[in-house]
Amino acid sequence: MTDFLEVKAKRTFAVGKELKTKKSDPFKVEAGEAKQLEAQGLVDIVGEAQAAVEDDATDEAADKPVISSARSTKKKEKPDAVNEGS
C-alpha cells in the first residue's frame, strides 16, 4: 500500500495540470513525492492523509471493468442467400 501525506504549498507550482498556491487547500501526494517537494522548498508536510484507506477502496472499485448484461448472446440470423454460399 502506498503511503500518502498531506502537504500545503509554500510557493506556486504545478501538479499535473493543476496549479497549487499558498492559498490552495492542503492536498494529498505520495510520501516520496511529498519529501521531494519539501526538499525543493515548495511545500510543508502537514501530516498523514486521513482518508487514504477509503480512497484506495474506491480506486479499486473504479478499476474493475463494468460487466453489462444488456448485450444479447443470441446469434443473428442471416438471410438464406448468405447462408447458401457457406
Secondary structure as GFF3:
##gff-version 3
##sequence-region A 1 86
A	DSSP	beta_strand	4	9	.	.	.	ID=ss1
A	DSSP	beta_strand	13	15	.	.	.	ID=ss2
A	DSSP	beta_strand	18	20	.	.	.	ID=ss3
A	DSSP	beta_strand	27	30	.	.	.	ID=ss4
A	DSSP	alpha_helix	31	39	.	.	.	ID=ss5
A	DSSP	beta_strand	43	48	.	.	.	ID=ss6
A	DSSP	alpha_helix	52	63	.	.	.	ID=ss7
A	DSSP	alpha_helix	80	84	.	.	.	ID=ss8
###
